[in-house]
Amino acid sequence: MLELKFDKKKCADCKAVSCLVKCQYIDLNKTEAKKEWQKVINGEDSFVLDACTTCYACEEYCPFGNHPFYLIVERQEEKNVLAAPRALIKQWVNMCAPSGKFMLGDVKEKTASLCFMPRLGSLAQGKLFEDVATSWILGAEFFCNAVYLHFSRMSVIKE
């Protein structure tokens, strides 16, 4: 199984701090970004944990593939930074637990997972979705687990 490993040294050697400098939701220059990112790395309080919208862009911006997004989500959980009311988070965690039978549609070479939302299939239009519209997979067994990350619940995925 893939294991995401964060390496402090890679961040220490990073001059760009692209994970935070390029963030569309947090306005920081390189100096401020370096300072705040170091706080996140060290498990200290940083406004970054509250400001993060869990959009995943930092993961794409990191030139070292060092998984800043997953570190932020882990720190949010450690610090109990809630992206939604506790009851809603609990409801989603319980609702998304694997159970029952999965369903397969007409699976072809190109297939899209609709997670728990089969009605989204009608939105899959355009060149990207050619030959995919009638192929679908639905069920908790194919669930991407992204909702847990948006709710700062990395521990649920690790379980």
C-alpha positions as CSV (number, residue, x, y, z in Angstrom):
1,M,0.0,0.0,0.0
2,L,1.2,3.5,-0.8
3,E,2.5,5.3,2.2
4,L,2.8,9.1,2.3
5,K,6.1,10.1,3.9
6,F,6.8,13.7,4.9
7,D,10.5,14.7,5.0
8,K,11.3,17.8,7.1
9,K,14.7,18.1,5.3
10,K,13.1,18.6,1.9
11,C,11.2,21.6,3.3
12,A,14.3,22.9,5.1
13,D,16.1,22.9,1.7
14,C,13.1,24.5,-0.1
15,K,13.7,28.2,-1.1
16,A,10.4,28.8,-2.9
17,V,7.9,27.6,-0.2
18,S,5.5,27.2,-3.2
19,C,3.0,25.2,-1.1
20,L,2.0,28.4,0.7
21,V,3.2,31.2,-1.6
22,K,1.1,30.0,-4.5
23,C,-1.9,29.2,-2.4
24,Q,-5.0,31.1,-3.7
25,Y,-6.6,31.3,-0.2
26,I,-3.6,32.4,1.9
27,D,-1.7,35.6,1.1
28,L,1.9,35.2,2.2
29,N,5.3,36.3,0.9
30,K,8.2,33.8,1.0
31,T,9.4,35.0,4.4
32,E,6.0,34.8,6.0
33,A,5.3,31.5,4.3
34,K,8.6,29.9,5.5
35,K,7.8,31.0,9.1
36,E,4.3,29.7,9.1
37,W,5.2,26.5,7.3
38,Q,7.9,25.8,9.9
39,K,5.2,26.1,12.6
40,V,3.0,23.6,10.8
41,I,6.0,21.2,10.4
42,N,6.8,21.5,14.2
43,G,3.2,20.9,15.2
44,E,2.8,24.5,16.5
45,D,-0.2,26.7,16.1
46,S,-0.4,28.5,12.7
47,F,-3.2,30.4,11.1
48,V,-2.5,28.3,8.0
49,L,-4.4,25.4,9.7
50,D,-7.5,27.6,10.0
51,A,-7.2,29.3,6.7
52,C,-6.6,26.1,4.6
53,T,-9.7,25.2,2.5
54,T,-8.3,21.7,1.8
55,C,-8.2,22.4,-1.9
56,Y,-5.2,20.2,-2.5
57,A,-3.3,22.7,-4.6
58,C,-0.3,22.8,-2.2
59,E,0.2,19.1,-3.0
60,E,0.5,20.0,-6.7
61,Y,2.8,23.1,-6.0
62,C,5.4,21.2,-4.0
63,P,8.4,20.7,-6.2
64,F,9.7,17.9,-4.0
65,G,6.5,15.8,-3.8
66,N,6.7,16.1,0.0
67,H,2.9,15.9,0.6
68,P,2.3,19.2,2.4
69,F,-1.5,18.8,2.0
70,Y,-1.5,15.6,4.1
71,L,0.7,17.2,6.8
72,I,-1.8,20.1,7.0
73,V,-4.7,17.8,7.3
74,E,-3.0,15.7,10.0
75,R,-2.1,18.9,12.0
76,Q,-5.7,20.2,11.6
77,E,-6.9,16.9,13.2
78,E,-4.3,17.1,16.0
79,K,-5.2,20.7,16.8
80,N,-9.0,19.9,16.4
81,V,-9.4,22.5,13.7
82,L,-12.9,21.8,12.5
83,A,-14.0,22.5,8.9
84,A,-17.6,21.8,9.8
85,P,-19.7,21.2,12.9
86,R,-18.7,18.1,14.8
87,A,-22.1,16.5,14.2
88,L,-21.8,16.8,10.4
89,I,-18.3,15.4,10.5
90,K,-19.5,12.4,12.5
91,Q,-22.4,11.9,10.2
92,W,-20.2,11.8,7.1
93,V,-17.7,9.5,8.8
94,N,-20.5,7.0,9.7
95,M,-22.3,7.4,6.3
96,C,-19.1,6.7,4.3
97,A,-18.0,3.6,6.2
98,P,-17.9,0.6,3.8
99,S,-20.9,-1.7,4.1
100,G,-23.4,-3.5,1.9
101,K,-22.9,-4.5,-1.7
102,F,-21.3,-2.4,-4.4
103,M,-22.9,-1.9,-7.8
104,L,-21.3,-2.0,-11.2
105,G,-22.8,-0.3,-14.2
106,D,-21.7,-0.9,-17.8
107,V,-18.0,-0.9,-17.1
108,K,-15.9,-0.2,-20.2
109,E,-12.3,0.7,-20.9
110,K,-12.9,4.3,-19.5
111,T,-14.8,4.3,-16.3
112,A,-15.7,7.0,-13.7
113,S,-16.3,6.4,-10.0
114,L,-19.3,8.4,-8.9
115,C,-18.6,7.7,-5.3
116,F,-21.8,8.0,-3.4
117,M,-23.4,10.4,-5.8
118,P,-24.8,8.7,-8.9
119,R,-26.7,11.8,-9.9
120,L,-23.4,13.5,-10.7
121,G,-23.2,11.3,-13.8
122,S,-25.3,13.6,-15.8
123,L,-22.8,16.4,-15.2
124,A,-20.0,14.4,-16.8
125,Q,-20.1,16.0,-20.2
126,G,-17.6,17.2,-22.8
127,K,-14.5,15.8,-24.5
128,L,-13.0,14.4,-21.3
129,F,-16.0,12.2,-20.7
130,E,-16.5,10.8,-24.2
131,D,-17.2,7.1,-24.0
132,V,-17.4,7.3,-20.2
133,A,-21.0,8.6,-19.6
134,T,-22.5,5.1,-19.5
135,S,-19.7,3.5,-17.5
136,W,-19.9,3.9,-13.7
137,I,-18.9,2.4,-10.5
138,L,-20.9,3.1,-7.3
139,G,-20.3,1.9,-3.7
140,A,-18.3,2.5,-0.6
141,E,-15.6,0.0,-1.8
142,F,-14.7,2.5,-4.5
143,F,-15.0,5.6,-2.3
144,C,-12.0,8.0,-2.7
145,N,-12.0,9.0,1.0
146,A,-11.5,12.7,0.0
147,V,-14.3,13.8,2.3
148,Y,-12.3,12.7,5.3
149,L,-9.5,14.9,4.3
150,H,-11.8,17.9,3.8
151,F,-13.1,17.2,7.4
152,S,-9.5,16.9,8.8
153,R,-10.0,13.2,9.6
154,M,-6.8,11.6,8.2
155,S,-7.0,9.1,11.1
156,V,-10.2,7.5,9.5
157,I,-8.3,6.8,6.3
158,K,-5.3,5.3,8.2
159,E,-7.7,3.0,10.1
